[in-house]
Amino acid sequence: MPVAIIGQFRMPPENMETARPLMRKVMEASRAEDGCVQYNYAEDVLDPGLIRVSEVWQSRDQLMTHARSEHMAAWGKERTALGLTGRDITIYETDAGTPL
């Protein structure tokens, strides 16, 4: 069953220039993983330093494999060093979706 991840985290606005290439790196690596349908980080244009997260995975097992990947371990250390706070991310079981 597909799963969707929706959430957000905060980064100090003064660290965003450093964070952007690191976020790009983890997005590219995640998108290349087996089972990844979508993997996105987006800066909120009205709230500096707020990053919106959205992901879709073909299965929960593939998501859990992703969570244990080397690039996610590296990103965990990098984001901590950059001052990530307010991490609020939820997993939802879903179907394949229907175009709106």
C-alpha positions in Angstrom: 0.0 0.0 0.0 1.4 3.4 -0.9 2.3 5.9 1.9 2.5 9.6 1.8 4.6 11.8 4.1 3.5 15.3 4.9 5.2 17.7 7.3 7.6 20.5 8.0 10.7 21.5 9.8 12.5 24.8 10.5 16.0 26.0 9.7 17.4 29.3 10.9 16.9 31.6 7.9 20.6 32.6 8.1 21.5 28.9 7.5 19.4 28.4 4.4 22.1 29.2 1.9 24.2 26.4 3.4 21.2 24.1 3.7 19.9 24.3 0.2 22.6 22.3 -1.6 22.5 19.7 1.2 18.7 19.4 0.8 19.1 19.1 -2.9 21.7 16.3 -2.4 19.3 14.3 -0.2 16.4 14.9 -2.5 18.3 13.6 -5.5 19.5 10.5 -3.6 16.1 9.8 -2.2 14.3 10.2 -5.6 16.8 7.6 -7.0 15.7 5.0 -4.4 13.5 2.0 -5.3 9.9 2.8 -4.4 10.2 6.6 -4.3 7.4 8.2 -6.2 7.9 11.8 -5.0 10.4 13.4 -2.6 10.2 17.2 -2.1 11.4 19.9 0.2 10.0 23.4 -0.4 10.7 26.7 1.3 7.6 28.5 2.5 7.6 31.9 0.7 5.8 33.6 3.6 7.7 32.1 6.5 11.5 32.3 6.1 13.3 29.1 7.3 10.1 26.9 7.2 10.6 23.9 4.9 7.6 21.9 3.8 8.1 18.2 3.3 6.1 15.9 1.0 7.0 12.3 0.0 5.2 9.4 -1.7 6.5 5.9 -1.4 5.2 2.7 -3.1 5.2 0.9 0.3 6.0 1.5 4.0 8.8 -1.1 3.7 10.5 1.0 1.0 10.1 4.1 3.2 11.7 2.3 6.1 14.6 1.2 3.9 15.0 4.9 2.9 15.0 5.9 6.5 18.0 3.6 7.2 20.0 4.8 4.1 23.5 6.3 4.3 22.4 9.6 2.8 19.6 10.0 5.4 22.1 9.3 8.2 24.4 11.9 6.7 21.5 14.4 6.4 20.5 13.7 10.0 23.9 15.0 11.1 24.0 17.9 8.7 20.6 19.2 9.6 21.3 19.0 13.3 24.5 21.0 12.8 22.5 23.6 10.8 20.0 24.0 13.7 16.9 22.2 12.4 14.0 22.5 14.8 10.3 22.0 14.8 10.3 18.7 12.9 6.7 17.6 12.5 6.3 14.9 9.9 3.4 12.4 9.6 3.0 9.2 7.5 -0.3 8.4 5.9 -1.4 5.2 4.3 -3.1 6.0 1.0 -4.1 4.6 -2.3 -2.5 5.3 -5.7 -4.4 8.6 -5.9 -6.7 10.2 -8.4 -5.8 13.3 -10.5 -7.7 16.3 -9.3 
